[in-house]
């Protein structure tokens, strides 16, 4: 039907002017029926006629009528009583009117009138004609039905819609009623013919015939639309839905059956006439065609079923044939065909598993054959060997590159086998030969020679070396030989490229870790230090040469050799650390006096410069350049020191016997003989033997046996001649030296392995307490396999040595706290019974009633009032029975309130400890000792007093039979609650816990000078930095010292010497006493014990002591409040009045929902006594496009993030607007100087003093400054940034990132605003460098013409970014958590009790009784203030997840919630009302408060337990780890199985796992980040939003890789939680996430994820199954991760295996 265009303008006028008049249903229907017939017969209809019918329908439906006798259709949800009531109500008569009209349309013959002739035409058609006719008629009918639907639109919108909303699904809209009629009257009769015709067209299309695919598409669209689902483009249809029934039954089932028949026949035909490779190509082609065909004209839901059918036909039924063909393809290296087979077989479940074994056998055979083909030379030629391995690897990698993990595992296994055990390794220790040859190949690459590769090629060759290296089983063998060969290159100055050497070390470090390469790095460092040392020495003395012995020196000399004349000319020395270099002295030679004097001169110089070091010389590695004038011409001979020492003797005589030379040089005879033979072969000397036959020349007779050089053989010079004037005779090694090096390397390797195995056994037994022999073996092998594969016999022998040869039985019992019989079982696993020799003296450990040892705690207090509340706070927290501790306090002369605080504390804790005794110095003597410069100074008199008091305390402890005495200064804060137990477990007499500070200061010395005073050493750095972990002997400890008084040797310890010798302090008195008793003092860094305050200067006042404490308080707050723990019995130190450091304002920018950051920064500013103004940050995530347009925000078109190549994120926009608001406020309020802080920073020590000094320099020397960075990241590292003239703290600034904190002047703010940045927006990090014209991108700078900001930087930086160990979920952060009792809920919820959404209303009385009975229980009340509808949606989502998860004991339930408007709105938005305050338009001015009532668990989260375990090094046993992990999985399963759609938690981490108080049950909490699990990213905008959301809500080092950079087309599912679950399980085992340290170092997490390797610690106490479970979840590829049921299945198998 066509409506005339000329009549369209009359439409509105007609409706508006037509008069409403009454019309009966019969009148209406007669007119409407004619219109229906006219439309379906496609006769022309004018607009007036159309509007007439429409108006009649409208008038009839809106006019009240007396109800007819017909029964209206009602909702199924209404009862008969309701219907009767409706009949009585005249206002509802429109229901009857609508029904009568609908009923007549439903029974109309108009559709039948149309369908009868159509059916008659269709019945006589076939194939394509039928399909064409059907689609044409369907299109016409569908169009006509839409016209009729428009006529009855009022009936649709009102009566039909109301009936449908009431739940009646038998009523259809007019259009759907027409479609239903088409289906029942026409399609139902003819669908078989239609489907057959369509299938014939598809078959023709498959055979390559020309087909009109539009016809097929139209028919399918008809089926889909009639199924009740829109056929819009891009939508996926779920065949499981009932709405697709018609499509599936009428077409899809027949289509799949036809497809199976078609391709089954074709597959057999192709295989019958073609080889398998052609068959594979045909299959690949057909699969692509069917995918294209499905996307073109079929429903997308059919594709999954179609793929299953095709894969089964083409591949699944022919796997045996493909497997047999696979072997021939491998043999012929047909890579393209192999790739095609991999891809096709991977479509079948476990299809690649059948190919894996064939591939592994092929690669292994190929590798062994290649080695065999290379011949016998391959076992001695490193280059040939490595090249052969690489050729095999490269061929293999081409075959499997980029394919399934299964195939790569098979290939890796095969390569590992043939690379470690092959023909070249036969006759050697099989697993040691390959690493040795690889190390020697590296030596060939790195060594100077004419055949050395170009430097540009070395990098690629080293990468090839690392490929082979990763397959080496014994990597420690490679380390041994590489170290030795590198040492020779460095000593001989034979390295071809220092850059290449460094690159190789970096590659080894990346593969094996820092410990693997520490010796190599120290070698390079020694070489660099030696160069500068030689230069300095040469400036002091011109003719001195020498060398060192706890350090090795290599001597290079040049001297003249002519007629007895010798003159030193030049020298160089290498000073090498003995612990790093694998070199040793084989022999020493007696040097002539001038060389010896030079050596002694250098030795004296070096010892004076480095006091305490010992000198040793390695003559066998020294070289000499000899200028020889005794031959036919002048020669320069490069010789070893042994050779030159022998040759030098001929300055004094013409000949010597061998015996004389040995007596002169003092060389061992076997070495002397070899050196002489070298000189004979070089024709420099000759040997003459005199016997009965006369004299015989060794050179002429050609005797090559050096043992024939007996003591009577005579040696004399030869007439040496050579064409060259300079010759090198030093490169030929001595036979004994080469043999000795080989033996030493093997011996050291064996010893190192033995030590590693011993340490591993001890570590495992400490953790596991009891385990069987096979379990111990498997644990040791698993932990050491990354370095080497230990043999079972080695493990047994090492374990026996630990327990018996090292006499560690008692110490083992002491460590583990186990009884004698458990220890007996421990030793029985080795079949030993000698443990009974332990005797009965240690059986007291088994008594259940045994008390811990008693301790006398001696505290020294002087002027410590500021630190005492914290000191006693941690003292009270020590996890040691207080009744076993007696406290003896010495209060020395103090000018502060130390005495009052100690007295108050002792009274408050009276009765908790065994006893508390206070000792006070003589009050009459005053508060200072004579000669003291301040309250922290120490004079000889005070040292004498301290020695006397400590001796008195020691005597007191012995008299009271204390087991231990613990001297403790009040500067020490013991964070570790297990300090006493862990120090006692060290089993030594004198031990101190290593304490850390804000600098490198600690409570031990690692070295002392000859006067007994402190001397810095490398050992101090290694112990303090925990590069070495354990218990180490040191010459001095102080401040916290534990002495074991149970040992008889401890009776020799005394402080009396210090009391008698007034020039010595009490520290030296203790050290001298311990040394005279032949006892070592130890410091333990095995655990993290605590901190020590940096001592103030002797002349300092009390304020400096408080400043040092303040720095520690602020540092402790960087992980969040409460920071340092203080005693509840003492007030904290008084604070100074707050100020602004001389600035007009200090601003703190904080995002309102990050309340955790705000709390941390407020605590830091309180500690710093700073007054700050809080500025609410603009939340970029909540900004709408309208808001941005209203602000005039427009990003510059050229901007793309330099790293991620993306536009600005909403977070960056919000950050800029936050800073912009402050700049505007500075200008509006005319503030002269301000400091702007962000809320993610940490402060430098003495921050206040630094800022004051910086401000003073700026005022004096840089008055024109506009902006000064206090914290930044310098991006151009190559650019030198110098200090401003006359300044020590103000530096010039280059291109920088970060706006952590900066000073700003009014002039600077005006310049920033004048640039009008909102209209050309870039991130604030980029904008500031643009404004001071230091930005590298000119295209961005060109948008800002005036770039004259005077910017500088603080030197050093005063703030740094803080990466919190705990990242609270922001959705928890925007609310406040408080504790509340049930009775108090009425004040919050406004009723007797809160609603409980998870309880049924009919059971309210029971729930009331239950809560009344538990009315004394504490609850957690979460208060959330919502500023927008978006905020409310987040909270409602959280509550919704609580409700859906109700009943799961591992999900935190919601006890109830309430919603109410906020009444103190003015206070919440007070900043916006301030003058100049920057505001963002809000959606509404009404704030809403949600109060959510949650259960309260006193134990808190598992993270709190992991914190103290991290500090003490205490692992959770594996059984409990499995139990907690199962609880977490059960809770997570409740989210993943939610209906109607699964949810993900979104922020799984240890901080979101609570521990129940009753049964140690893990409970998941914090559902603020939960969201639907299955998301398909359809646009860049959606990807950016998801990335911002993940960055805001998901903790970084628990976040799945796909959330760092989501891509369009990604389909996320529940497996994003599985990655976080793997990190969480890792944290349960090893205390922190595997990526936490990477975040703290500032590494890139996405890069770490992509290059993820073994993250399990080498010394893990857990089983291999636990490691495998962790690693299976930490798969960067989401598709490779298991779903939660598979994880639980692996957990079940692991627990079952452990139980068996």
Helices and strands as residue ranges (DSSP letters): G 5-7, H 10-17, H 25-40, H 47-62, H 80-88, G 90-92, H 94-106, H 110-123, H 127-151, H 153-155, I 156-160, H 161-165, H 174-182, I 183-187, H 188-206, H 213-226, G 242-244, H 245-247, I 248-252, H 253-273, H 276-297, H 301-314, G 316-318, H 319-331, H 335-345, H 353-373, G 376-379, H 382-400, H 405-420, G 423-425, H 430-446, H 455-469, H 475-491, H 498-512, H 514-540, E 551-561, E 568-577, H 593-609, E 615-617, G 619-621, E 623-628, E 635-640, H 641-648, G 649-651, E 655-657, H 658-665, H 669-681, E 685-691, E 694-697, H 698-701, G 706-708, E 714-717, E 726-728, H 735-768, H 773-784, H 792-800, I 801-805, H 809-816, H 820-828, G 834-838, G 843-846, E 855-861, H 865-876, G 882-884, E 885-891, H 898-908, E 915-920, G 923-925, H 940-959, E 964-969, E 972-974, H 979-984, E 990-993, E 995-996, E 1004-1005, H 1018-1024, E 1031-1034, E 1036-1037, E 1040-1044, G 1048-1052, H 1056-1060, H 1066-1076, E 1081-1084, E 1090-1092, H 1102-1116, G 1117-1119, E 1145-1150, H 1155-1167, E 1173-1176, G 1180-1182, H 1185-1191, H 1210-1228, E 1233-1238, E 1241-1243, H 1247-1261, E 1267-1274, E 1290-1292, E 1296-1305, H 1306-1314, G 1317-1320, H 1324-1331, H 1338-1341, E 1351-1354, E 1359-1361, H 1370-1373, E 1375-1381, G 1382-1384, H 1385-1389, G 1401-1403, H 1404-1413, E 1418-1426, H 1429-1444, E 1454-1461, H 1465-1468, H 1470-1473, E 1488-1495, H 1502-1512, H 1518-1536, E 1543-1544, G 1550-1552, E 1553-1555, E 1562-1564, E 1571-1572, E 1575-1576, H 1580-1593, G 1596-1598, G 1601-1603, E 1611-1612, H 1615-1630, H 1636-1641, H 1645-1650, H 1664-1673, G 1678-1680, H 1684-1699
